[in-house]
Amino acid sequence: MLAVSSFLDEPTPVATVHRNPRQATWVGAGNSVANARLHEPALAAWNHHVTGLDVATTQAARVVVAFGDSITEGVGATQGEGAYPDHLARRLRDGPAGARPVAVVNAGIGGNGLVVDAAGPEGVDRFARDVLAQSGVTHTILLIGINDIAASVFADVPGRKTPRSQEPTADRLTAALQRLMDQARAKGVKVLLGTVLPFKGAPFWTEESEAMRQAVNRWIRGRQDVDGVIDFDAALRSPTDPTAMNPLYDSGDHLHPGNAGYAAMAAAVDLRELRE
């Protein structure tokens, strides 16, 4: 656990914010950076200023960057439980004594798309900064595309942001994933591809969106030019309906896993692939 305190002595515009209900941001009155308690504290929903943390260490460590959208960020998890990267970090930390340490970085943005203009920069545009530019990065887990599938369903909604000429398709998504894989390989970063989770019951589920998800997942499972595939879909889908999430793992919105779902996602990762 880490607490970061700062004081701004005048109104300051904020260029970047991150809405993350799993992390507590408290705002107080006056300068309290050296105090044990804030003065007049109020809980804020937005994370300001802090975008990352570098740790100086004398040990050689591997760094895994989990890249994706709200399912990587951890929407649906309760505070203190954590997203799947948090569960994964705990699994790695509790591994065999003497194993080379592995750090896990969460680069998920809720609402983010791979090729569509959604929350935050498009995945294809932010990958170099948010993954390849991380200090000491050795591996990345790519799990992204569900918001692009949603955008394809809402393509005819008035005021939509994505031009029809840029509507996401399975081919566009897989081409973008291949582009990210190629960029990572050029930097010597190993890539693990995650299959897109089932979401039947969510507002944008249709037979067409399900067909797109299945097409993307078939492509992912068929990759021979990747360092590993994590079948999140198989780990979380319902045993009676493979297009829906297992109710035991569902947060309730049929799109985001709950605490048990995120733990199951972390359990689906072969730790040996992250220690190589």
MIPA-704558 format. One record per residue (C-alpha): residue number from 1; residue in one letter; x, y, z. Coordinates in nm, 3 decimals, padded with zeros to 5 digits. Layout:
+-----+------+---------+---------+---------+
:  nr : rest :    east :   north :      up :
+-----+------+---------+---------+---------+
: NUM :    A :       X :       Y :       Z :
...
+-----+------+---------+---------+---------+
% end
This chain:
+-----+------+---------+---------+---------+
:  nr : rest :    east :   north :      up :
+-----+------+---------+---------+---------+
:   1 :    M :  00.000 :  00.000 :  00.000 :
:   2 :    L :  00.126 :  00.346 : -00.085 :
:   3 :    A :  00.009 :  00.694 :  00.013 :
:   4 :    V :  00.119 :  00.998 : -00.188 :
:   5 :    S :  00.050 :  01.348 : -00.053 :
:   6 :    S :  00.080 :  01.675 : -00.243 :
:   7 :    F : -00.011 :  02.038 : -00.185 :
:   8 :    L : -00.109 :  02.294 : -00.449 :
:   9 :    D : -00.101 :  02.651 : -00.325 :
:  10 :    E : -00.322 :  02.785 : -00.602 :
:  11 :    P : -00.594 :  02.654 : -00.836 :
:  12 :    T : -00.420 :  02.426 : -01.084 :
:  13 :    P : -00.568 :  02.288 : -01.408 :
:  14 :    V : -00.546 :  01.911 : -01.434 :
:  15 :    A : -00.444 :  01.775 : -01.772 :
:  16 :    T : -00.484 :  01.408 : -01.690 :
:  17 :    V : -00.722 :  01.231 : -01.452 :
:  18 :    H : -00.813 :  00.870 : -01.388 :
:  19 :    R : -01.144 :  00.763 : -01.239 :
:  20 :    N : -01.064 :  00.458 : -01.031 :
:  21 :    P : -01.304 :  00.359 : -00.753 :
:  22 :    R : -01.059 :  00.095 : -00.624 :
:  23 :    Q : -00.815 :  00.365 : -00.513 :
:  24 :    A : -00.900 :  00.628 : -00.253 :
:  25 :    T : -00.816 :  00.990 : -00.329 :
:  26 :    W : -00.873 :  01.231 : -00.044 :
:  27 :    V : -00.878 :  01.608 : -00.074 :
:  28 :    G : -00.824 :  01.828 :  00.231 :
:  29 :    A : -00.810 :  02.196 :  00.311 :
:  30 :    G : -00.469 :  02.361 :  00.341 :
:  31 :    N : -00.123 :  02.210 :  00.348 :
:  32 :    S : -00.134 :  01.874 :  00.526 :
:  33 :    V :  00.150 :  01.687 :  00.355 :
:  34 :    A :  00.347 :  01.655 :  00.682 :
:  35 :    N :  00.044 :  01.578 :  00.898 :
:  36 :    A : -00.087 :  01.241 :  01.005 :
:  37 :    R : -00.440 :  01.346 :  00.906 :
:  38 :    L : -00.588 :  01.572 :  00.643 :
:  39 :    H : -00.781 :  01.880 :  00.749 :
:  40 :    E : -01.147 :  01.862 :  00.642 :
:  41 :    P : -01.097 :  01.551 :  00.425 :
:  42 :    A : -01.337 :  01.469 :  00.143 :
:  43 :    L : -01.330 :  01.158 : -00.075 :
:  44 :    A : -01.279 :  01.231 : -00.446 :
:  45 :    A : -01.370 :  00.996 : -00.729 :
:  46 :    W : -01.078 :  01.100 : -00.948 :
:  47 :    N : -00.708 :  01.023 : -00.930 :
:  48 :    H : -00.495 :  01.329 : -01.007 :
:  49 :    H : -00.127 :  01.384 : -01.081 :
:  50 :    V :  00.017 :  01.042 : -00.999 :
:  51 :    T :  00.046 :  00.830 : -01.313 :
:  52 :    G :  00.296 :  00.567 : -01.207 :
:  53 :    L :  00.564 :  00.454 : -00.969 :
:  54 :    D :  00.923 :  00.349 : -01.036 :
:  55 :    V :  01.101 :  00.140 : -00.773 :
:  56 :    A :  01.480 :  00.137 : -00.739 :
:  57 :    T :  01.607 : -00.214 : -00.668 :
:  58 :    T :  01.935 : -00.399 : -00.663 :
:  59 :    Q :  01.764 : -00.715 : -00.788 :
:  60 :    A :  01.703 : -00.793 : -01.151 :
:  61 :    A :  01.325 : -00.803 : -01.188 :
:  62 :    R :  01.082 : -00.879 : -01.464 :
:  63 :    V :  00.806 : -00.625 : -01.529 :
:  64 :    V :  00.469 : -00.735 : -01.667 :
:  65 :    V :  00.237 : -00.465 : -01.802 :
:  66 :    A : -00.131 : -00.564 : -01.815 :
:  67 :    F : -00.279 : -00.360 : -02.100 :
:  68 :    G : -00.649 : -00.321 : -02.162 :
:  69 :    D : -00.978 : -00.162 : -02.068 :
:  70 :    S : -01.208 : -00.169 : -01.763 :
:  71 :    I : -01.168 : -00.546 : -01.724 :
:  72 :    T : -00.796 : -00.489 : -01.672 :
:  73 :    E : -00.852 : -00.175 : -01.465 :
:  74 :    G : -01.076 : -00.374 : -01.232 :
:  75 :    V : -01.426 : -00.229 : -01.265 :
:  76 :    G : -01.656 : -00.455 : -01.065 :
:  77 :    A : -01.404 : -00.536 : -00.793 :
:  78 :    T : -01.456 : -00.406 : -00.443 :
:  79 :    Q : -01.195 : -00.184 : -00.286 :
:  80 :    G : -00.919 : -00.390 : -00.129 :
:  81 :    E : -00.979 : -00.696 : -00.348 :
:  82 :    G : -00.828 : -00.566 : -00.669 :
:  83 :    A : -00.831 : -00.630 : -01.041 :
:  84 :    Y : -00.683 : -00.938 : -01.201 :
:  85 :    P : -00.335 : -00.774 : -01.220 :
:  86 :    D : -00.348 : -00.731 : -00.841 :
:  87 :    H : -00.438 : -01.097 : -00.791 :
:  88 :    L : -00.166 : -01.191 : -01.038 :
:  89 :    A :  00.091 : -00.985 : -00.847 :
:  90 :    R : -00.005 : -01.167 : -00.526 :
:  91 :    R :  00.034 : -01.505 : -00.696 :
:  92 :    L :  00.380 : -01.408 : -00.819 :
:  93 :    R :  00.478 : -01.266 : -00.480 :
:  94 :    D :  00.374 : -01.588 : -00.305 :
:  95 :    G :  00.573 : -01.802 : -00.549 :
:  96 :    P :  00.871 : -02.022 : -00.468 :
:  97 :    A :  01.149 : -01.872 : -00.257 :
:  98 :    G :  01.441 : -01.756 : -00.465 :
:  99 :    A :  01.235 : -01.698 : -00.778 :
: 100 :    R :  01.324 : -01.386 : -00.971 :
: 101 :    P :  01.087 : -01.108 : -00.862 :
: 102 :    V :  00.814 : -01.003 : -01.105 :
: 103 :    A :  00.639 : -00.665 : -01.088 :
: 104 :    V :  00.291 : -00.617 : -01.237 :
: 105 :    V :  00.179 : -00.282 : -01.378 :
: 106 :    N : -00.190 : -00.214 : -01.442 :
: 107 :    A : -00.233 : -00.011 : -01.763 :
: 108 :    G : -00.608 : -00.059 : -01.796 :
: 109 :    I : -00.840 :  00.233 : -01.874 :
: 110 :    G : -01.213 :  00.184 : -01.830 :
: 111 :    G : -01.394 :  00.246 : -02.159 :
: 112 :    N : -01.076 :  00.232 : -02.365 :
: 113 :    G : -01.090 :  00.097 : -02.718 :
: 114 :    L : -00.826 : -00.067 : -02.931 :
: 115 :    V : -00.909 :  00.112 : -03.256 :
: 116 :    V : -01.214 :  00.325 : -03.173 :
: 117 :    D : -01.215 :  00.669 : -03.014 :
: 118 :    A : -01.342 :  00.596 : -02.663 :
: 119 :    A : -01.214 :  00.682 : -02.314 :
: 120 :    G : -00.850 :  00.782 : -02.326 :
: 121 :    P : -00.627 :  00.754 : -02.633 :
: 122 :    E : -00.694 :  00.455 : -02.859 :
: 123 :    G : -00.505 :  00.143 : -02.758 :
: 124 :    V : -00.300 :  00.141 : -03.077 :
: 125 :    D : -00.183 :  00.495 : -02.997 :
: 126 :    R : -00.107 :  00.459 : -02.625 :
: 127 :    F :  00.063 :  00.119 : -02.634 :
: 128 :    A :  00.412 :  00.258 : -02.696 :
: 129 :    R :  00.384 :  00.499 : -02.403 :
: 130 :    D :  00.189 :  00.291 : -02.155 :
: 131 :    V :  00.364 : -00.042 : -02.216 :
: 132 :    L :  00.688 : -00.017 : -02.411 :
: 133 :    A :  00.809 :  00.296 : -02.229 :
: 134 :    Q :  00.761 :  00.145 : -01.881 :
: 135 :    S :  01.086 :  00.108 : -01.691 :
: 136 :    G :  01.225 : -00.245 : -01.721 :
: 137 :    V :  00.927 : -00.390 : -01.909 :
: 138 :    T :  00.982 : -00.752 : -02.012 :
: 139 :    H :  00.628 : -00.885 : -02.072 :
: 140 :    T :  00.285 : -00.755 : -02.161 :
: 141 :    I : -00.061 : -00.912 : -02.135 :
: 142 :    L : -00.298 : -00.779 : -02.401 :
: 143 :    L : -00.670 : -00.799 : -02.321 :
: 144 :    I : -00.862 : -00.536 : -02.515 :
: 145 :    G : -01.134 : -00.510 : -02.777 :
: 146 :    I : -01.467 : -00.543 : -02.599 :
: 147 :    N : -01.540 : -00.169 : -02.626 :
: 148 :    D : -01.466 : -00.183 : -02.997 :
: 149 :    I : -01.721 : -00.463 : -03.027 :
: 150 :    A : -01.969 : -00.244 : -02.839 :
: 151 :    A : -01.900 :  00.045 : -03.078 :
: 152 :    S : -01.985 : -00.178 : -03.373 :
: 153 :    V : -02.330 : -00.245 : -03.223 :
: 154 :    F : -02.404 :  00.123 : -03.161 :
: 155 :    A : -02.277 :  00.235 : -03.502 :
: 156 :    D : -02.621 :  00.364 : -03.607 :
: 157 :    V : -02.691 :  00.557 : -03.287 :
: 158 :    P : -02.722 :  00.934 : -03.357 :
: 159 :    G : -02.417 :  01.127 : -03.243 :
: 160 :    R : -02.185 :  00.826 : -03.255 :
: 161 :    K : -01.817 :  00.916 : -03.252 :
: 162 :    T : -01.687 :  00.648 : -03.487 :
: 163 :    P : -01.730 :  00.720 : -03.861 :
: 164 :    R : -01.880 :  00.431 : -04.051 :
: 165 :    S : -01.560 :  00.402 : -04.254 :
: 166 :    Q : -01.375 :  00.333 : -03.928 :
: 167 :    E : -01.621 :  00.093 : -03.770 :
: 168 :    P : -01.442 : -00.188 : -03.589 :
: 169 :    T : -01.451 : -00.533 : -03.743 :
: 170 :    A : -01.287 : -00.856 : -03.637 :
: 171 :    D : -01.025 : -00.806 : -03.908 :
: 172 :    R : -00.947 : -00.453 : -03.790 :
: 173 :    L : -00.914 : -00.569 : -03.430 :
: 174 :    T : -00.687 : -00.861 : -03.510 :
: 175 :    A : -00.473 : -00.643 : -03.739 :
: 176 :    A : -00.434 : -00.393 : -03.454 :
: 177 :    L : -00.338 : -00.669 : -03.211 :
: 178 :    Q : -00.080 : -00.793 : -03.460 :
: 179 :    R :  00.058 : -00.440 : -03.485 :
: 180 :    L :  00.102 : -00.422 : -03.107 :
: 181 :    M :  00.266 : -00.765 : -03.105 :
: 182 :    D :  00.511 : -00.655 : -03.372 :
: 183 :    Q :  00.595 : -00.337 : -03.180 :
: 184 :    A :  00.658 : -00.535 : -02.863 :
: 185 :    R :  00.872 : -00.792 : -03.040 :
: 186 :    A :  01.084 : -00.515 : -03.191 :
: 187 :    K :  01.156 : -00.396 : -02.835 :
: 188 :    G :  01.228 : -00.744 : -02.702 :
: 189 :    V :  00.907 : -00.751 : -02.495 :
: 190 :    K :  00.726 : -01.085 : -02.468 :
: 191 :    V :  00.353 : -01.087 : -02.545 :
: 192 :    L :  00.072 : -01.289 : -02.390 :
: 193 :    L : -00.265 : -01.251 : -02.564 :
: 194 :    G : -00.586 : -01.279 : -02.362 :
: 195 :    T : -00.913 : -01.394 : -02.514 :
: 196 :    V : -01.211 : -01.158 : -02.489 :
: 197 :    L : -01.451 : -01.246 : -02.207 :
: 198 :    P : -01.815 : -01.350 : -02.268 :
: 199 :    F : -02.073 : -01.075 : -02.214 :
: 200 :    K : -02.420 : -01.206 : -02.298 :
: 201 :    G : -02.672 : -01.001 : -02.105 :
: 202 :    A : -02.475 : -00.678 : -02.138 :
: 203 :    P : -02.657 : -00.397 : -02.328 :
: 204 :    F : -02.453 : -00.435 : -02.646 :
: 205 :    W : -02.468 : -00.814 : -02.676 :
: 206 :    T : -02.620 : -00.931 : -03.005 :
: 207 :    E : -02.563 : -01.234 : -03.221 :
: 208 :    E : -02.348 : -01.012 : -03.445 :
: 209 :    S : -02.132 : -00.885 : -03.158 :
: 210 :    E : -02.094 : -01.240 : -03.031 :
: 211 :    A : -01.981 : -01.351 : -03.376 :
: 212 :    M : -01.717 : -01.076 : -03.374 :
: 213 :    R : -01.594 : -01.183 : -03.031 :
: 214 :    Q : -01.572 : -01.545 : -03.140 :
: 215 :    A : -01.381 : -01.447 : -03.455 :
: 216 :    V : -01.127 : -01.244 : -03.254 :
: 217 :    N : -01.085 : -01.526 : -03.003 :
: 218 :    R : -01.032 : -01.785 : -03.278 :
: 219 :    W : -00.755 : -01.565 : -03.418 :
: 220 :    I : -00.597 : -01.527 : -03.073 :
: 221 :    R : -00.607 : -01.900 : -03.000 :
: 222 :    G : -00.451 : -01.975 : -03.338 :
: 223 :    R : -00.145 : -01.752 : -03.289 :
: 224 :    Q :  00.184 : -01.936 : -03.327 :
: 225 :    D :  00.387 : -01.613 : -03.327 :
: 226 :    V :  00.307 : -01.512 : -02.969 :
: 227 :    D :  00.476 : -01.605 : -02.643 :
: 228 :    G :  00.157 : -01.726 : -02.482 :
: 229 :    V : -00.225 : -01.726 : -02.493 :
: 230 :    I : -00.432 : -01.681 : -02.177 :
: 231 :    D : -00.780 : -01.817 : -02.233 :
: 232 :    F : -00.975 : -01.583 : -02.005 :
: 233 :    D : -01.289 : -01.670 : -02.202 :
: 234 :    A : -01.264 : -02.040 : -02.117 :
: 235 :    A : -01.183 : -01.963 : -01.754 :
: 236 :    L : -01.485 : -01.740 : -01.692 :
: 237 :    R : -01.762 : -01.857 : -01.925 :
: 238 :    S : -02.072 : -02.032 : -01.799 :
: 239 :    P : -02.065 : -02.412 : -01.817 :
: 240 :    T : -02.420 : -02.407 : -01.953 :
: 241 :    D : -02.393 : -02.111 : -02.191 :
: 242 :    P : -02.047 : -02.032 : -02.334 :
: 243 :    T : -02.165 : -01.692 : -02.457 :
: 244 :    A : -02.232 : -01.575 : -02.100 :
: 245 :    M : -02.013 : -01.528 : -01.797 :
: 246 :    N : -02.033 : -01.782 : -01.517 :
: 247 :    P : -02.269 : -01.631 : -01.256 :
: 248 :    L : -02.013 : -01.716 : -00.988 :
: 249 :    Y : -01.769 : -01.477 : -01.153 :
: 250 :    D : -02.011 : -01.205 : -01.271 :
: 251 :    S : -02.014 : -00.868 : -01.092 :
: 252 :    G : -02.381 : -00.842 : -01.185 :
: 253 :    D : -02.363 : -00.641 : -01.507 :
: 254 :    H : -02.276 : -00.948 : -01.720 :
: 255 :    L : -01.972 : -00.762 : -01.856 :
: 256 :    H : -01.726 : -00.710 : -01.570 :
: 257 :    P : -01.610 : -00.988 : -01.341 :
: 258 :    G : -01.654 : -00.958 : -00.968 :
: 259 :    N : -01.393 : -01.038 : -00.706 :
: 260 :    A : -01.408 : -01.413 : -00.769 :
: 261 :    G : -01.394 : -01.352 : -01.143 :
: 262 :    Y : -01.078 : -01.144 : -01.123 :
: 263 :    A : -00.917 : -01.409 : -00.902 :
: 264 :    A : -01.008 : -01.671 : -01.163 :
: 265 :    M : -00.854 : -01.459 : -01.437 :
: 266 :    A : -00.527 : -01.439 : -01.246 :
: 267 :    A : -00.540 : -01.814 : -01.182 :
: 268 :    A : -00.565 : -01.873 : -01.558 :
: 269 :    V : -00.219 : -01.722 : -01.615 :
: 270 :    D :  00.069 : -01.967 : -01.642 :
: 271 :    L :  00.326 : -01.807 : -01.412 :
: 272 :    R :  00.609 : -01.989 : -01.587 :
: 273 :    E :  00.549 : -01.773 : -01.894 :
: 274 :    L :  00.611 : -01.460 : -01.687 :
: 275 :    R :  00.929 : -01.592 : -01.527 :
: 276 :    E :  01.094 : -01.687 : -01.857 :
+-----+------+---------+---------+---------+
% end
